[in-house]
Amino acid sequence: MFAKFARPTARVIFSDRAIIATRDGVPSFAFRMANARGNQIVEARARVVLARAERTAEGDPIRRIHDLPLVRSESAIFALSWLAVHRITESSPLYGATAATLRASDTEIVVSLVGIDETLSQTVHARWSYLPEDIVWGGRFVDMLSRLPDGRRRVDYTRFHDIEPDASSPEPQ
């Protein structure tokens, strides 16, 4: 019975919205994750897939799943926050997409996170999804990190979901 109550919960926060904006000169899809646990998640792995309605070569409707590789898909220690970034290159399923084409193809972007609770050494799972209306085109996440006078980092989680316009990004679609 103790094991049932001691089972760790993921308690991972995902940003309410994702963004598509230029990052390091490349259009990118990005979202935030934060660890809301009292302890760390070690060996965390994030995976992102895009599901959308497509047609086979024969014209049959199908729901296809495409991987969206991340710039960094693993974190040895997930303690504070993590900005997950998928670069939209010519090989990306998001290449050439607009808000309208994502809506028309009934697109959903699904995120899963798996890691190990550092205290109980048990696996934790978290899942989130983004629909086309959850994506902000040409935005950027507001900085939520600062330094305390003693040099330690401080994370302002009240700004976790905040997005501001990004002048260097392509115009919203």
VEXKEPA-45204 format. One record per residue (C-alpha): residue number from 0; residue in three letters; x, y, z. Coordinates in Angstrom, 2 decimals, always signed. Layout:
<rs>
+-----+---------+---------+---------+---------+
! num ! residuo !       x !       y !       z !
+-----+---------+---------+---------+---------+
! NUM !     ALA !       X !       Y !       Z !
...
+-----+---------+---------+---------+---------+
</rs>
This chain:
<rs>
+-----+---------+---------+---------+---------+
! num ! residuo !       x !       y !       z !
+-----+---------+---------+---------+---------+
!   0 !     MET !   +0.00 !   +0.00 !   +0.00 !
!   1 !     PHE !   +2.89 !   +2.37 !   +0.76 !
!   2 !     ALA !   +4.15 !   +1.98 !   -2.81 !
!   3 !     LYS !   +0.80 !   +3.19 !   -4.17 !
!   4 !     PHE !   +1.01 !   +6.44 !   -2.16 !
!   5 !     ALA !   +4.75 !   +6.87 !   -2.64 !
!   6 !     ARG !   +4.55 !   +6.62 !   -6.43 !
!   7 !     PRO !   +6.05 !   +9.79 !   -7.88 !
!   8 !     THR !   +3.96 !  +12.08 !  -10.01 !
!   9 !     ALA !   +5.59 !  +13.94 !  -12.87 !
!  10 !     ARG !   +4.35 !  +17.43 !  -11.93 !
!  11 !     VAL !   +5.86 !  +18.91 !  -15.04 !
!  12 !     ILE !   +4.45 !  +22.23 !  -16.25 !
!  13 !     PHE !   +4.23 !  +22.83 !  -20.00 !
!  14 !     SER !   +3.81 !  +26.30 !  -21.47 !
!  15 !     ASP !   +0.20 !  +27.03 !  -22.38 !
!  16 !     ARG !   +1.32 !  +27.99 !  -25.86 !
!  17 !     ALA !   +4.19 !  +27.12 !  -28.15 !
!  18 !     ILE !   +5.94 !  +29.49 !  -30.53 !
!  19 !     ILE !   +7.23 !  +29.42 !  -34.08 !
!  20 !     ALA !   +9.99 !  +32.00 !  -34.38 !
!  21 !     THR !  +13.49 !  +32.48 !  -35.71 !
!  22 !     ARG !  +16.16 !  +31.10 !  -33.37 !
!  23 !     ASP !  +19.84 !  +31.21 !  -34.32 !
!  24 !     GLY !  +18.77 !  +32.23 !  -37.83 !
!  25 !     VAL !  +16.48 !  +29.22 !  -38.37 !
!  26 !     PRO !  +12.69 !  +29.10 !  -38.04 !
!  27 !     SER !  +11.96 !  +26.93 !  -35.00 !
!  28 !     PHE !   +9.07 !  +25.45 !  -33.06 !
!  29 !     ALA !   +9.60 !  +25.84 !  -29.30 !
!  30 !     PHE !   +7.83 !  +25.36 !  -25.98 !
!  31 !     ARG !   +8.78 !  +25.46 !  -22.32 !
!  32 !     MET !   +8.75 !  +22.78 !  -19.66 !
!  33 !     ALA !   +9.40 !  +23.23 !  -15.95 !
!  34 !     ASN !   +9.88 !  +20.80 !  -13.11 !
!  35 !     ALA !   +7.34 !  +21.65 !  -10.38 !
!  36 !     ARG !   +8.54 !  +18.85 !   -8.11 !
!  37 !     GLY !  +10.45 !  +19.31 !   -4.90 !
!  38 !     ASN !  +13.22 !  +17.11 !   -6.26 !
!  39 !     GLN !  +14.94 !  +16.62 !   -9.58 !
!  40 !     ILE !  +14.09 !  +14.40 !  -12.52 !
!  41 !     VAL !  +17.27 !  +12.74 !  -13.75 !
!  42 !     GLU !  +17.92 !  +11.32 !  -17.21 !
!  43 !     ALA !  +14.91 !  +13.20 !  -18.59 !
!  44 !     ARG !  +14.05 !  +12.54 !  -22.23 !
!  45 !     ALA !  +11.61 !  +14.58 !  -24.29 !
!  46 !     ARG !   +9.99 !  +13.36 !  -27.48 !
!  47 !     VAL !   +7.79 !  +15.40 !  -29.82 !
!  48 !     VAL !   +5.57 !  +14.09 !  -32.59 !
!  49 !     LEU !   +3.29 !  +15.81 !  -35.06 !
!  50 !     ALA !   +0.01 !  +14.07 !  -35.93 !
!  51 !     ARG !   -2.00 !  +15.28 !  -38.90 !
!  52 !     ALA !   -4.52 !  +14.21 !  -41.49 !
!  53 !     GLU !   -2.93 !  +13.23 !  -44.78 !
!  54 !     ARG !   -3.75 !  +11.14 !  -47.83 !
!  55 !     THR !   -1.92 !   +8.06 !  -49.03 !
!  56 !     ALA !   -0.64 !   +7.82 !  -52.62 !
!  57 !     GLU !   -3.91 !   +6.02 !  -53.39 !
!  58 !     GLY !   -5.94 !   +8.92 !  -52.00 !
!  59 !     ASP !   -7.07 !   +7.23 !  -48.78 !
!  60 !     PRO !   -7.33 !   +9.46 !  -45.70 !
!  61 !     ILE !   -4.88 !   +8.59 !  -42.92 !
!  62 !     ARG !   -3.67 !  +10.08 !  -39.62 !
!  63 !     ARG !   +0.12 !  +10.16 !  -39.90 !
!  64 !     ILE !   +2.63 !  +10.61 !  -37.10 !
!  65 !     HIS !   +5.91 !  +12.45 !  -37.79 !
!  66 !     ASP !   +8.81 !  +12.83 !  -35.36 !
!  67 !     LEU !   +9.95 !  +16.38 !  -34.59 !
!  68 !     PRO !  +13.58 !  +15.98 !  -33.47 !
!  69 !     LEU !  +14.69 !  +18.42 !  -30.79 !
!  70 !     VAL !  +17.96 !  +20.34 !  -30.66 !
!  71 !     ARG !  +18.39 !  +18.79 !  -27.18 !
!  72 !     SER !  +16.11 !  +15.87 !  -26.38 !
!  73 !     GLU !  +17.78 !  +14.75 !  -23.15 !
!  74 !     SER !  +18.72 !  +16.41 !  -19.90 !
!  75 !     ALA !  +20.86 !  +14.67 !  -17.29 !
!  76 !     ILE !  +19.25 !  +16.78 !  -14.55 !
!  77 !     PHE !  +15.86 !  +18.43 !  -15.12 !
!  78 !     ALA !  +15.74 !  +20.76 !  -12.14 !
!  79 !     LEU !  +14.31 !  +24.12 !  -13.26 !
!  80 !     SER !  +13.13 !  +24.79 !  -16.79 !
!  81 !     TRP !  +13.78 !  +23.51 !  -20.29 !
!  82 !     LEU !  +13.19 !  +25.27 !  -23.59 !
!  83 !     ALA !  +12.58 !  +22.51 !  -26.14 !
!  84 !     VAL !  +13.38 !  +23.57 !  -29.71 !
!  85 !     HIS !  +12.69 !  +21.86 !  -33.04 !
!  86 !     ARG !  +14.47 !  +23.48 !  -36.00 !
!  87 !     ILE !  +12.19 !  +23.83 !  -39.02 !
!  88 !     THR !  +14.51 !  +22.82 !  -41.84 !
!  89 !     GLU !  +13.56 !  +21.38 !  -45.24 !
!  90 !     SER !  +13.36 !  +17.90 !  -43.66 !
!  91 !     SER !  +10.90 !  +19.02 !  -40.95 !
!  92 !     PRO !   +7.20 !  +18.15 !  -41.28 !
!  93 !     LEU !   +6.57 !  +21.80 !  -40.30 !
!  94 !     TYR !   +8.57 !  +23.16 !  -43.25 !
!  95 !     GLY !   +6.37 !  +25.56 !  -45.23 !
!  96 !     ALA !   +3.48 !  +25.22 !  -42.77 !
!  97 !     THR !   +1.24 !  +28.13 !  -41.85 !
!  98 !     ALA !   -1.39 !  +28.49 !  -39.17 !
!  99 !     ALA !   -4.02 !  +27.85 !  -41.86 !
! 100 !     THR !   -2.39 !  +24.65 !  -43.17 !
! 101 !     LEU !   -1.96 !  +23.31 !  -39.64 !
! 102 !     ARG !   -5.67 !  +23.90 !  -38.96 !
! 103 !     ALA !   -6.73 !  +22.42 !  -42.31 !
! 104 !     SER !   -4.78 !  +19.19 !  -41.67 !
! 105 !     ASP !   -6.13 !  +18.84 !  -38.10 !
! 106 !     THR !   -2.58 !  +18.97 !  -36.72 !
! 107 !     GLU !   -1.72 !  +18.14 !  -33.12 !
! 108 !     ILE !   +1.80 !  +18.28 !  -31.68 !
! 109 !     VAL !   +2.23 !  +15.85 !  -28.80 !
! 110 !     VAL !   +5.03 !  +16.08 !  -26.24 !
! 111 !     SER !   +6.05 !  +13.31 !  -23.87 !
! 112 !     LEU !   +8.64 !  +13.50 !  -21.12 !
! 113 !     VAL !  +10.08 !  +10.49 !  -19.31 !
! 114 !     GLY !  +12.62 !  +10.58 !  -16.49 !
! 115 !     ILE !  +13.60 !   +9.08 !  -13.17 !
! 116 !     ASP !  +12.64 !  +10.53 !   -9.79 !
! 117 !     GLU !  +15.98 !  +11.15 !   -8.08 !
! 118 !     THR !  +14.70 !  +10.25 !   -4.61 !
! 119 !     LEU !  +12.58 !   +7.16 !   -5.28 !
! 120 !     SER !  +14.39 !   +5.99 !   -8.45 !
! 121 !     GLN !  +11.06 !   +5.43 !  -10.16 !
! 122 !     THR !  +10.08 !   +6.44 !  -13.67 !
! 123 !     VAL !   +7.88 !   +9.50 !  -14.09 !
! 124 !     HIS !   +5.90 !  +10.40 !  -17.21 !
! 125 !     ALA !   +4.30 !  +13.64 !  -18.42 !
! 126 !     ARG !   +2.40 !  +14.41 !  -21.61 !
! 127 !     TRP !   +1.07 !  +17.58 !  -23.27 !
! 128 !     SER !   -0.24 !  +18.56 !  -26.67 !
! 129 !     TYR !   -0.45 !  +21.72 !  -28.76 !
! 130 !     LEU !   -3.16 !  +22.45 !  -31.32 !
! 131 !     PRO !   -2.75 !  +25.06 !  -34.08 !
! 132 !     GLU !   -4.56 !  +27.68 !  -31.97 !
! 133 !     ASP !   -1.98 !  +27.14 !  -29.19 !
! 134 !     ILE !   +0.92 !  +28.24 !  -31.42 !
! 135 !     VAL !   +2.06 !  +31.88 !  -31.49 !
! 136 !     TRP !   +3.77 !  +32.81 !  -34.75 !
! 137 !     GLY !   +6.60 !  +35.33 !  -34.43 !
! 138 !     GLY !   +6.66 !  +35.39 !  -30.64 !
! 139 !     ARG !   +9.31 !  +34.68 !  -28.06 !
! 140 !     PHE !   +9.12 !  +33.57 !  -24.45 !
! 141 !     VAL !   +9.74 !  +36.28 !  -21.87 !
! 142 !     ASP !  +12.96 !  +35.75 !  -19.91 !
! 143 !     MET !  +12.17 !  +34.28 !  -16.50 !
! 144 !     LEU !  +15.72 !  +33.78 !  -15.19 !
! 145 !     SER !  +17.57 !  +36.32 !  -13.08 !
! 146 !     ARG !  +20.46 !  +36.39 !  -10.60 !
! 147 !     LEU !  +20.15 !  +37.02 !   -6.90 !
! 148 !     PRO !  +22.72 !  +39.29 !   -5.20 !
! 149 !     ASP !  +24.59 !  +36.19 !   -3.95 !
! 150 !     GLY !  +24.94 !  +34.90 !   -7.55 !
! 151 !     ARG !  +22.34 !  +32.13 !   -7.40 !
! 152 !     ARG !  +19.82 !  +31.80 !  -10.22 !
! 153 !     ARG !  +16.21 !  +32.70 !   -9.61 !
! 154 !     VAL !  +13.33 !  +31.46 !  -11.77 !
! 155 !     ASP !  +10.23 !  +33.65 !  -11.89 !
! 156 !     TYR !   +7.51 !  +31.10 !  -12.67 !
! 157 !     THR !   +4.88 !  +33.87 !  -12.84 !
! 158 !     ARG !   +6.39 !  +34.67 !  -16.28 !
! 159 !     PHE !   +6.55 !  +31.05 !  -17.42 !
! 160 !     HIS !   +3.66 !  +31.29 !  -19.93 !
! 161 !     ASP !   +4.37 !  +34.88 !  -21.06 !
! 162 !     ILE !   +5.15 !  +35.49 !  -24.73 !
! 163 !     GLU !   +6.14 !  +38.76 !  -26.39 !
! 164 !     PRO !   +6.45 !  +39.73 !  -30.08 !
! 165 !     ASP !   +9.78 !  +38.93 !  -31.70 !
! 166 !     ALA !  +10.77 !  +41.44 !  -34.38 !
! 167 !     SER !  +13.39 !  +39.10 !  -35.88 !
! 168 !     SER !  +10.85 !  +36.36 !  -36.62 !
! 169 !     PRO !   +8.73 !  +35.91 !  -39.71 !
! 170 !     GLU !   +5.35 !  +37.61 !  -39.78 !
! 171 !     PRO !   +2.52 !  +35.66 !  -38.12 !
! 172 !     GLN !   +0.69 !  +33.41 !  -40.54 !
+-----+---------+---------+---------+---------+
</rs>
